[in-house]
């Protein structure tokens, strides 16, 4: 299976704040992109995937929180 990679280069902002990044279009690893399963109680009926909600895709949401650096004692 192929892997989608996204690189985030962190550069300190002018002022401290939080940043958010979204990466869409990743195939759901639980249902393998189908969006459903054959499920109980009847094996002839389908059940919507609980991870992707039936879309077959998931997205990654990454939050970066900028904070002051803590100095080590003795430096």
Secondary structure, DSSP 8 states (H G I E B T S, - for coil): -------------SS--EEEEEEEEEE-TTTTTSSEEE-SS-TTSEEE-TTTTTSSEEEEEEEEE-------TT-
